[in-house]
Amino acid sequence: MTTTQINVILCSILETLDETPGGSPESILYLAAQQHVPDVDWGQIVYVLTSSRLVTSENHRMKIADRGRGIAKMSRDFRAKAVRA
């Protein structure tokens, strides 16, 4: 995976979780990521998200943490500006 692919997956997951109050099963997030990047290293993605405390993962269910909400908002704002440009 390239750095760009990793960043796209991370931001997509954070934005999705920010819109899903109860969190999401990891399997659903994995399948969505795999559609865009077939060789996704899911273990690496989960490690980055959990070790940086952007999400919590319990019983294979991810929930966004406060730190993750901030990045999700920045990602949405950046995308909105890029679309307007």
Phi and psi restraints in degrees (range 20) as a CNS / XPLOR table:
assign (resid 1 and name C) (resid 2 and name N)
       (resid 2 and name CA) (resid 2 and name C) 1.0 -87.8 20.0 2
assign (resid 2 and name N) (resid 2 and name CA)
       (resid 2 and name C) (resid 3 and name N) 1.0 165.3 20.0 2
assign (resid 2 and name C) (resid 3 and name N)
       (resid 3 and name CA) (resid 3 and name C) 1.0 -61.0 20.0 2
assign (resid 3 and name N) (resid 3 and name CA)
       (resid 3 and name C) (resid 4 and name N) 1.0 -39.8 20.0 2
assign (resid 3 and name C) (resid 4 and name N)
       (resid 4 and name CA) (resid 4 and name C) 1.0 -62.4 20.0 2
assign (resid 4 and name N) (resid 4 and name CA)
       (resid 4 and name C) (resid 5 and name N) 1.0 -44.2 20.0 2
assign (resid 4 and name C) (resid 5 and name N)
       (resid 5 and name CA) (resid 5 and name C) 1.0 -62.0 20.0 2
assign (resid 5 and name N) (resid 5 and name CA)
       (resid 5 and name C) (resid 6 and name N) 1.0 -41.9 20.0 2
assign (resid 5 and name C) (resid 6 and name N)
       (resid 6 and name CA) (resid 6 and name C) 1.0 -62.2 20.0 2
assign (resid 6 and name N) (resid 6 and name CA)
       (resid 6 and name C) (resid 7 and name N) 1.0 -45.5 20.0 2
assign (resid 6 and name C) (resid 7 and name N)
       (resid 7 and name CA) (resid 7 and name C) 1.0 -62.8 20.0 2
assign (resid 7 and name N) (resid 7 and name CA)
       (resid 7 and name C) (resid 8 and name N) 1.0 -40.5 20.0 2
assign (resid 7 and name C) (resid 8 and name N)
       (resid 8 and name CA) (resid 8 and name C) 1.0 -62.8 20.0 2
assign (resid 8 and name N) (resid 8 and name CA)
       (resid 8 and name C) (resid 9 and name N) 1.0 -45.0 20.0 2
assign (resid 8 and name C) (resid 9 and name N)
       (resid 9 and name CA) (resid 9 and name C) 1.0 -63.7 20.0 2
assign (resid 9 and name N) (resid 9 and name CA)
       (resid 9 and name C) (resid 10 and name N) 1.0 -46.1 20.0 2
assign (resid 9 and name C) (resid 10 and name N)
       (resid 10 and name CA) (resid 10 and name C) 1.0 -60.4 20.0 2
assign (resid 10 and name N) (resid 10 and name CA)
       (resid 10 and name C) (resid 11 and name N) 1.0 -47.2 20.0 2
assign (resid 10 and name C) (resid 11 and name N)
       (resid 11 and name CA) (resid 11 and name C) 1.0 -65.8 20.0 2
assign (resid 11 and name N) (resid 11 and name CA)
       (resid 11 and name C) (resid 12 and name N) 1.0 -38.8 20.0 2
assign (resid 11 and name C) (resid 12 and name N)
       (resid 12 and name CA) (resid 12 and name C) 1.0 -62.8 20.0 2
assign (resid 12 and name N) (resid 12 and name CA)
       (resid 12 and name C) (resid 13 and name N) 1.0 -42.9 20.0 2
assign (resid 12 and name C) (resid 13 and name N)
       (resid 13 and name CA) (resid 13 and name C) 1.0 -64.6 20.0 2
assign (resid 13 and name N) (resid 13 and name CA)
       (resid 13 and name C) (resid 14 and name N) 1.0 -45.3 20.0 2
assign (resid 13 and name C) (resid 14 and name N)
       (resid 14 and name CA) (resid 14 and name C) 1.0 -63.5 20.0 2
assign (resid 14 and name N) (resid 14 and name CA)
       (resid 14 and name C) (resid 15 and name N) 1.0 -42.2 20.0 2
assign (resid 14 and name C) (resid 15 and name N)
       (resid 15 and name CA) (resid 15 and name C) 1.0 -64.5 20.0 2
assign (resid 15 and name N) (resid 15 and name CA)
       (resid 15 and name C) (resid 16 and name N) 1.0 -41.1 20.0 2
assign (resid 15 and name C) (resid 16 and name N)
       (resid 16 and name CA) (resid 16 and name C) 1.0 -62.8 20.0 2
assign (resid 16 and name N) (resid 16 and name CA)
       (resid 16 and name C) (resid 17 and name N) 1.0 -47.8 20.0 2
assign (resid 16 and name C) (resid 17 and name N)
       (resid 17 and name CA) (resid 17 and name C) 1.0 -65.6 20.0 2
assign (resid 17 and name N) (resid 17 and name CA)
       (resid 17 and name C) (resid 18 and name N) 1.0 -31.7 20.0 2
assign (resid 17 and name C) (resid 18 and name N)
       (resid 18 and name CA) (resid 18 and name C) 1.0 -66.0 20.0 2
assign (resid 18 and name N) (resid 18 and name CA)
       (resid 18 and name C) (resid 19 and name N) 1.0 -27.0 20.0 2
assign (resid 18 and name C) (resid 19 and name N)
       (resid 19 and name CA) (resid 19 and name C) 1.0 -93.7 20.0 2
assign (resid 19 and name N) (resid 19 and name CA)
       (resid 19 and name C) (resid 20 and name N) 1.0 1.5 20.0 2
assign (resid 19 and name C) (resid 20 and name N)
       (resid 20 and name CA) (resid 20 and name C) 1.0 -124.2 20.0 2
assign (resid 20 and name N) (resid 20 and name CA)
       (resid 20 and name C) (resid 21 and name N) 1.0 90.5 20.0 2
assign (resid 20 and name C) (resid 21 and name N)
       (resid 21 and name CA) (resid 21 and name C) 1.0 -53.8 20.0 2
assign (resid 21 and name N) (resid 21 and name CA)
       (resid 21 and name C) (resid 22 and name N) 1.0 -36.8 20.0 2
assign (resid 21 and name C) (resid 22 and name N)
       (resid 22 and name CA) (resid 22 and name C) 1.0 -87.1 20.0 2
assign (resid 22 and name N) (resid 22 and name CA)
       (resid 22 and name C) (resid 23 and name N) 1.0 3.6 20.0 2
assign (resid 22 and name C) (resid 23 and name N)
       (resid 23 and name CA) (resid 23 and name C) 1.0 84.9 20.0 2
assign (resid 23 and name N) (resid 23 and name CA)
       (resid 23 and name C) (resid 24 and name N) 1.0 -170.9 20.0 2
assign (resid 23 and name C) (resid 24 and name N)
       (resid 24 and name CA) (resid 24 and name C) 1.0 -147.3 20.0 2
assign (resid 24 and name N) (resid 24 and name CA)
       (resid 24 and name C) (resid 25 and name N) 1.0 146.8 20.0 2
assign (resid 24 and name C) (resid 25 and name N)
       (resid 25 and name CA) (resid 25 and name C) 1.0 -62.9 20.0 2
assign (resid 25 and name N) (resid 25 and name CA)
       (resid 25 and name C) (resid 26 and name N) 1.0 138.0 20.0 2
assign (resid 25 and name C) (resid 26 and name N)
       (resid 26 and name CA) (resid 26 and name C) 1.0 -58.7 20.0 2
assign (resid 26 and name N) (resid 26 and name CA)
       (resid 26 and name C) (resid 27 and name N) 1.0 -32.6 20.0 2
assign (resid 26 and name C) (resid 27 and name N)
       (resid 27 and name CA) (resid 27 and name C) 1.0 -61.6 20.0 2
assign (resid 27 and name N) (resid 27 and name CA)
       (resid 27 and name C) (resid 28 and name N) 1.0 -37.5 20.0 2
assign (resid 27 and name C) (resid 28 and name N)
       (resid 28 and name CA) (resid 28 and name C) 1.0 -67.3 20.0 2
assign (resid 28 and name N) (resid 28 and name CA)
       (resid 28 and name C) (resid 29 and name N) 1.0 -43.8 20.0 2
assign (resid 28 and name C) (resid 29 and name N)
       (resid 29 and name CA) (resid 29 and name C) 1.0 -65.3 20.0 2
assign (resid 29 and name N) (resid 29 and name CA)
       (resid 29 and name C) (resid 30 and name N) 1.0 -39.9 20.0 2
assign (resid 29 and name C) (resid 30 and name N)
       (resid 30 and name CA) (resid 30 and name C) 1.0 -61.7 20.0 2
assign (resid 30 and name N) (resid 30 and name CA)
       (resid 30 and name C) (resid 31 and name N) 1.0 -46.9 20.0 2
assign (resid 30 and name C) (resid 31 and name N)
       (resid 31 and name CA) (resid 31 and name C) 1.0 -61.9 20.0 2
assign (resid 31 and name N) (resid 31 and name CA)
       (resid 31 and name C) (resid 32 and name N) 1.0 -40.2 20.0 2
assign (resid 31 and name C) (resid 32 and name N)
       (resid 32 and name CA) (resid 32 and name C) 1.0 -64.9 20.0 2
assign (resid 32 and name N) (resid 32 and name CA)
       (resid 32 and name C) (resid 33 and name N) 1.0 -43.0 20.0 2
assign (resid 32 and name C) (resid 33 and name N)
       (resid 33 and name CA) (resid 33 and name C) 1.0 -64.6 20.0 2
assign (resid 33 and name N) (resid 33 and name CA)
       (resid 33 and name C) (resid 34 and name N) 1.0 -39.9 20.0 2
assign (resid 33 and name C) (resid 34 and name N)
       (resid 34 and name CA) (resid 34 and name C) 1.0 -66.9 20.0 2
assign (resid 34 and name N) (resid 34 and name CA)
       (resid 34 and name C) (resid 35 and name N) 1.0 -27.2 20.0 2
assign (resid 34 and name C) (resid 35 and name N)
       (resid 35 and name CA) (resid 35 and name C) 1.0 -64.4 20.0 2
assign (resid 35 and name N) (resid 35 and name CA)
       (resid 35 and name C) (resid 36 and name N) 1.0 -33.0 20.0 2
assign (resid 35 and name C) (resid 36 and name N)
       (resid 36 and name CA) (resid 36 and name C) 1.0 -93.0 20.0 2
assign (resid 36 and name N) (resid 36 and name CA)
       (resid 36 and name C) (resid 37 and name N) 1.0 -33.6 20.0 2
assign (resid 36 and name C) (resid 37 and name N)
       (resid 37 and name CA) (resid 37 and name C) 1.0 -134.0 20.0 2
assign (resid 37 and name N) (resid 37 and name CA)
       (resid 37 and name C) (resid 38 and name N) 1.0 92.0 20.0 2
assign (resid 37 and name C) (resid 38 and name N)
       (resid 38 and name CA) (resid 38 and name C) 1.0 -57.3 20.0 2
assign (resid 38 and name N) (resid 38 and name CA)
       (resid 38 and name C) (resid 39 and name N) 1.0 -29.7 20.0 2
assign (resid 38 and name C) (resid 39 and name N)
       (resid 39 and name CA) (resid 39 and name C) 1.0 -97.0 20.0 2
assign (resid 39 and name N) (resid 39 and name CA)
       (resid 39 and name C) (resid 40 and name N) 1.0 29.2 20.0 2
assign (resid 39 and name C) (resid 40 and name N)
       (resid 40 and name CA) (resid 40 and name C) 1.0 -58.3 20.0 2
assign (resid 40 and name N) (resid 40 and name CA)
       (resid 40 and name C) (resid 41 and name N) 1.0 134.2 20.0 2
assign (resid 40 and name C) (resid 41 and name N)
       (resid 41 and name CA) (resid 41 and name C) 1.0 -94.8 20.0 2
assign (resid 41 and name N) (resid 41 and name CA)
       (resid 41 and name C) (resid 42 and name N) 1.0 89.5 20.0 2
assign (resid 41 and name C) (resid 42 and name N)
       (resid 42 and name CA) (resid 42 and name C) 1.0 -59.7 20.0 2
assign (resid 42 and name N) (resid 42 and name CA)
       (resid 42 and name C) (resid 43 and name N) 1.0 -38.3 20.0 2
assign (resid 42 and name C) (resid 43 and name N)
       (resid 43 and name CA) (resid 43 and name C) 1.0 -59.0 20.0 2
assign (resid 43 and name N) (resid 43 and name CA)
       (resid 43 and name C) (resid 44 and name N) 1.0 -39.1 20.0 2
assign (resid 43 and name C) (resid 44 and name N)
       (resid 44 and name CA) (resid 44 and name C) 1.0 -66.8 20.0 2
assign (resid 44 and name N) (resid 44 and name CA)
       (resid 44 and name C) (resid 45 and name N) 1.0 -42.2 20.0 2
assign (resid 44 and name C) (resid 45 and name N)
       (resid 45 and name CA) (resid 45 and name C) 1.0 -62.6 20.0 2
assign (resid 45 and name N) (resid 45 and name CA)
       (resid 45 and name C) (resid 46 and name N) 1.0 -47.8 20.0 2
assign (resid 45 and name C) (resid 46 and name N)
       (resid 46 and name CA) (resid 46 and name C) 1.0 -62.0 20.0 2
assign (resid 46 and name N) (resid 46 and name CA)
       (resid 46 and name C) (resid 47 and name N) 1.0 -41.6 20.0 2
assign (resid 46 and name C) (resid 47 and name N)
       (resid 47 and name CA) (resid 47 and name C) 1.0 -61.1 20.0 2
assign (resid 47 and name N) (resid 47 and name CA)
       (resid 47 and name C) (resid 48 and name N) 1.0 -46.8 20.0 2
assign (resid 47 and name C) (resid 48 and name N)
       (resid 48 and name CA) (resid 48 and name C) 1.0 -61.1 20.0 2
assign (resid 48 and name N) (resid 48 and name CA)
       (resid 48 and name C) (resid 49 and name N) 1.0 -47.1 20.0 2
assign (resid 48 and name C) (resid 49 and name N)
       (resid 49 and name CA) (resid 49 and name C) 1.0 -64.8 20.0 2
assign (resid 49 and name N) (resid 49 and name CA)
       (resid 49 and name C) (resid 50 and name N) 1.0 -42.8 20.0 2
assign (resid 49 and name C) (resid 50 and name N)
       (resid 50 and name CA) (resid 50 and name C) 1.0 -80.2 20.0 2
assign (resid 50 and name N) (resid 50 and name CA)
       (resid 50 and name C) (resid 51 and name N) 1.0 -39.8 20.0 2
assign (resid 50 and name C) (resid 51 and name N)
       (resid 51 and name CA) (resid 51 and name C) 1.0 -69.4 20.0 2
assign (resid 51 and name N) (resid 51 and name CA)
       (resid 51 and name C) (resid 52 and name N) 1.0 -27.6 20.0 2
assign (resid 51 and name C) (resid 52 and name N)
       (resid 52 and name CA) (resid 52 and name C) 1.0 -89.7 20.0 2
assign (resid 52 and name N) (resid 52 and name CA)
       (resid 52 and name C) (resid 53 and name N) 1.0 4.8 20.0 2
assign (resid 52 and name C) (resid 53 and name N)
       (resid 53 and name CA) (resid 53 and name C) 1.0 59.2 20.0 2
assign (resid 53 and name N) (resid 53 and name CA)
       (resid 53 and name C) (resid 54 and name N) 1.0 35.8 20.0 2
assign (resid 53 and name C) (resid 54 and name N)
       (resid 54 and name CA) (resid 54 and name C) 1.0 -85.4 20.0 2
assign (resid 54 and name N) (resid 54 and name CA)
       (resid 54 and name C) (resid 55 and name N) 1.0 -29.2 20.0 2
assign (resid 54 and name C) (resid 55 and name N)
       (resid 55 and name CA) (resid 55 and name C) 1.0 -139.0 20.0 2
assign (resid 55 and name N) (resid 55 and name CA)
       (resid 55 and name C) (resid 56 and name N) 1.0 164.6 20.0 2
assign (resid 55 and name C) (resid 56 and name N)
       (resid 56 and name CA) (resid 56 and name C) 1.0 -113.9 20.0 2
assign (resid 56 and name N) (resid 56 and name CA)
       (resid 56 and name C) (resid 57 and name N) 1.0 148.8 20.0 2
assign (resid 56 and name C) (resid 57 and name N)
       (resid 57 and name CA) (resid 57 and name C) 1.0 -131.8 20.0 2
assign (resid 57 and name N) (resid 57 and name CA)
       (resid 57 and name C) (resid 58 and name N) 1.0 118.3 20.0 2
assign (resid 57 and name C) (resid 58 and name N)
       (resid 58 and name CA) (resid 58 and name C) 1.0 -139.5 20.0 2
assign (resid 58 and name N) (resid 58 and name CA)
       (resid 58 and name C) (resid 59 and name N) 1.0 128.6 20.0 2
assign (resid 58 and name C) (resid 59 and name N)
       (resid 59 and name CA) (resid 59 and name C) 1.0 54.0 20.0 2
assign (resid 59 and name N) (resid 59 and name CA)
       (resid 59 and name C) (resid 60 and name N) 1.0 41.4 20.0 2
assign (resid 59 and name C) (resid 60 and name N)
       (resid 60 and name CA) (resid 60 and name C) 1.0 60.6 20.0 2
assign (resid 60 and name N) (resid 60 and name CA)
       (resid 60 and name C) (resid 61 and name N) 1.0 30.9 20.0 2
assign (resid 60 and name C) (resid 61 and name N)
       (resid 61 and name CA) (resid 61 and name C) 1.0 -127.1 20.0 2
assign (resid 61 and name N) (resid 61 and name CA)
       (resid 61 and name C) (resid 62 and name N) 1.0 127.8 20.0 2
assign (resid 61 and name C) (resid 62 and name N)
       (resid 62 and name CA) (resid 62 and name C) 1.0 -99.9 20.0 2
assign (resid 62 and name N) (resid 62 and name CA)
       (resid 62 and name C) (resid 63 and name N) 1.0 141.2 20.0 2
assign (resid 62 and name C) (resid 63 and name N)
       (resid 63 and name CA) (resid 63 and name C) 1.0 -131.7 20.0 2
assign (resid 63 and name N) (resid 63 and name CA)
       (resid 63 and name C) (resid 64 and name N) 1.0 144.1 20.0 2
assign (resid 63 and name C) (resid 64 and name N)
       (resid 64 and name CA) (resid 64 and name C) 1.0 -77.6 20.0 2
assign (resid 64 and name N) (resid 64 and name CA)
       (resid 64 and name C) (resid 65 and name N) 1.0 143.4 20.0 2
assign (resid 64 and name C) (resid 65 and name N)
       (resid 65 and name CA) (resid 65 and name C) 1.0 -99.9 20.0 2
assign (resid 65 and name N) (resid 65 and name CA)
       (resid 65 and name C) (resid 66 and name N) 1.0 169.4 20.0 2
assign (resid 65 and name C) (resid 66 and name N)
       (resid 66 and name CA) (resid 66 and name C) 1.0 -57.0 20.0 2
assign (resid 66 and name N) (resid 66 and name CA)
       (resid 66 and name C) (resid 67 and name N) 1.0 -40.9 20.0 2
assign (resid 66 and name C) (resid 67 and name N)
       (resid 67 and name CA) (resid 67 and name C) 1.0 -60.9 20.0 2
assign (resid 67 and name N) (resid 67 and name CA)
       (resid 67 and name C) (resid 68 and name N) 1.0 -39.2 20.0 2
assign (resid 67 and name C) (resid 68 and name N)
       (resid 68 and name CA) (resid 68 and name C) 1.0 -66.4 20.0 2
assign (resid 68 and name N) (resid 68 and name CA)
       (resid 68 and name C) (resid 69 and name N) 1.0 -35.6 20.0 2
assign (resid 68 and name C) (resid 69 and name N)
       (resid 69 and name CA) (resid 69 and name C) 1.0 -61.0 20.0 2
assign (resid 69 and name N) (resid 69 and name CA)
       (resid 69 and name C) (resid 70 and name N) 1.0 -40.6 20.0 2
assign (resid 69 and name C) (resid 70 and name N)
       (resid 70 and name CA) (resid 70 and name C) 1.0 -61.8 20.0 2
assign (resid 70 and name N) (resid 70 and name CA)
       (resid 70 and name C) (resid 71 and name N) 1.0 -42.9 20.0 2
assign (resid 70 and name C) (resid 71 and name N)
       (resid 71 and name CA) (resid 71 and name C) 1.0 -70.8 20.0 2
assign (resid 71 and name N) (resid 71 and name CA)
       (resid 71 and name C) (resid 72 and name N) 1.0 -37.6 20.0 2
assign (resid 71 and name C) (resid 72 and name N)
       (resid 72 and name CA) (resid 72 and name C) 1.0 -60.7 20.0 2
assign (resid 72 and name N) (resid 72 and name CA)
       (resid 72 and name C) (resid 73 and name N) 1.0 -41.6 20.0 2
assign (resid 72 and name C) (resid 73 and name N)
       (resid 73 and name CA) (resid 73 and name C) 1.0 -64.9 20.0 2
assign (resid 73 and name N) (resid 73 and name CA)
       (resid 73 and name C) (resid 74 and name N) 1.0 -44.4 20.0 2
assign (resid 73 and name C) (resid 74 and name N)
       (resid 74 and name CA) (resid 74 and name C) 1.0 -61.0 20.0 2
assign (resid 74 and name N) (resid 74 and name CA)
       (resid 74 and name C) (resid 75 and name N) 1.0 -40.1 20.0 2
assign (resid 74 and name C) (resid 75 and name N)
       (resid 75 and name CA) (resid 75 and name C) 1.0 -64.2 20.0 2
assign (resid 75 and name N) (resid 75 and name CA)
       (resid 75 and name C) (resid 76 and name N) 1.0 -45.8 20.0 2
assign (resid 75 and name C) (resid 76 and name N)
       (resid 76 and name CA) (resid 76 and name C) 1.0 -62.0 20.0 2
assign (resid 76 and name N) (resid 76 and name CA)
       (resid 76 and name C) (resid 77 and name N) 1.0 -44.5 20.0 2
assign (resid 76 and name C) (resid 77 and name N)
       (resid 77 and name CA) (resid 77 and name C) 1.0 -62.3 20.0 2
assign (resid 77 and name N) (resid 77 and name CA)
       (resid 77 and name C) (resid 78 and name N) 1.0 -42.9 20.0 2
assign (resid 77 and name C) (resid 78 and name N)
       (resid 78 and name CA) (resid 78 and name C) 1.0 -62.7 20.0 2
assign (resid 78 and name N) (resid 78 and name CA)
       (resid 78 and name C) (resid 79 and name N) 1.0 -44.8 20.0 2
assign (resid 78 and name C) (resid 79 and name N)
       (resid 79 and name CA) (resid 79 and name C) 1.0 -63.7 20.0 2
assign (resid 79 and name N) (resid 79 and name CA)
       (resid 79 and name C) (resid 80 and name N) 1.0 -39.6 20.0 2
assign (resid 79 and name C) (resid 80 and name N)
       (resid 80 and name CA) (resid 80 and name C) 1.0 -64.1 20.0 2
assign (resid 80 and name N) (resid 80 and name CA)
       (resid 80 and name C) (resid 81 and name N) 1.0 -40.9 20.0 2
assign (resid 80 and name C) (resid 81 and name N)
       (resid 81 and name CA) (resid 81 and name C) 1.0 -66.1 20.0 2
assign (resid 81 and name N) (resid 81 and name CA)
       (resid 81 and name C) (resid 82 and name N) 1.0 -39.6 20.0 2
assign (resid 81 and name C) (resid 82 and name N)
       (resid 82 and name CA) (resid 82 and name C) 1.0 -66.4 20.0 2
assign (resid 82 and name N) (resid 82 and name CA)
       (resid 82 and name C) (resid 83 and name N) 1.0 -35.8 20.0 2
assign (resid 82 and name C) (resid 83 and name N)
       (resid 83 and name CA) (resid 83 and name C) 1.0 -69.5 20.0 2
assign (resid 83 and name N) (resid 83 and name CA)
       (resid 83 and name C) (resid 84 and name N) 1.0 -36.6 20.0 2
assign (resid 83 and name C) (resid 84 and name N)
       (resid 84 and name CA) (resid 84 and name C) 1.0 -72.4 20.0 2
assign (resid 84 and name N) (resid 84 and name CA)
       (resid 84 and name C) (resid 85 and name N) 1.0 -26.1 20.0 2
